[in-house]
Each structure stands twice: as C-alpha cells, then as structure tokens.
Amino acid sequence: MTLIKNGLFIIFCGIAGGAVSAGYVAFITLLGVFEKLSEKYKASKHVILIENLIILGVSIGNLIQLLQISIPLGIPGFTFYNLWGGIFTGCLAGALAETLGVFPILSRKFKIRDFLPYVIIAAALGRAIGSVIESIFL
C-alpha cells in the first residue's frame, strides 16, 4: 500500500510540477525574456531548448521540495546554486521592469536620467548584499 501511495504521490508531483513550470515559462515568455536574451547572445535557434530546460528545472525542483529530499551541496554548492538563482531572478526582474517601462518612467519622474546606470547597479548590489545577509544570518 505504501509503495502505491508513494508512486501516486510522485506521479502527482510530476504532473503538478509540469503544470506550474509550464505556467511559469508562459509568464516569462509573455514578458519576452527568452527573445531578448536570445537576441543579446545571438542564440535565437536555442529558445525552445532554453524553455524546455527551465520547465525541467522547475519540475525537478518541485519534486525535490515536495519529497523533502536533502542534497548535501556544502558551502560551494550552496553559493553556486544561489548565484545562478540570483542571476535568473535578476534577469526576470529586469525583463519585467523593461516590459513595464519602469526605469524610463522613474528617470523622468525623479529627474535621474544621467544617473540611471548607477541606480540599476545600486539595485543589483542591494539585492546581492541582501541575499548574502539572508543566507548567513537567517
């Protein structure tokens, strides 16, 4: 009975992870993140591969979290994982801000057009420092 229960749980988690990751990728695709990144890095023919890898990563992450699997990565693995997660989150936030036109609106409203690169760098550094503090102290 336990084997059947665990098997059904794994199947359900896989289906749920696929649904969540498909919605996530649809949202990111709607923002145009993949197109902008593929244009920037001249990898337009690999957009579908990138989307599939993100779906796979989100699905596996969902299974790991739901099954409460512990992966002993150590400090270097933890740092590597958080670095790439932060880069992805930063790309997503930047694409969302660019899509909504946040930075041009802010630069006009607060008259900081000449200082806009410094504002973006300060936002990125603030996020990085906050992540490090959270990782160390929480």
WORA-V954850 format. One record per backbone hydrogen bond with DSSP energy under -1.0 kcal/mol. NH is the residue of the N-H (numbers start at 1). CO is the residue of the C=O. Records with the same first field share a line. If there is no record, write none. Layout:
NH = CO ; CO
This chain:
5 = 1
6 = 2
7 = 3
8 = 4
9 = 5
10 = 6
11 = 7
12 = 8
13 = 9
14 = 10
15 = 11
16 = 12
17 = 13
18 = 14
19 = 15
20 = 16
21 = 17
22 = 18
23 = 19
24 = 20
25 = 21
26 = 22
27 = 23
28 = 24
29 = 25
30 = 26
31 = 27
33 = 28
36 = 32
37 = 33
38 = 34
39 = 35
40 = 36
41 = 37
43 = 38
46 = 43
47 = 44
50 = 46
51 = 47
52 = 48
53 = 49
54 = 50
55 = 51
56 = 52
57 = 53
58 = 54
59 = 55
60 = 56
61 = 57
62 = 58
63 = 59
64 = 60
65 = 61
66 = 62
67 = 63
69 = 64
73 = 71
77 = 73
78 = 74
79 = 75
80 = 76
81 = 77
82 = 78
83 = 79
84 = 80
85 = 81
86 = 82
87 = 83
88 = 84
89 = 85
90 = 86
91 = 87
92 = 88
93 = 89
94 = 90
95 = 91
96 = 92
97 = 93
98 = 94
99 = 95
100 = 96
102 = 97
105 = 101
106 = 102
107 = 103
108 = 104
109 = 105
110 = 106
112 = 107
115 = 112
119 = 115
120 = 116
121 = 117
122 = 118
123 = 119
124 = 120
125 = 121
126 = 122
127 = 123
128 = 124
129 = 125
130 = 126
131 = 127
132 = 128
133 = 129
134 = 130
135 = 131
136 = 132
137 = 133
138 = 134
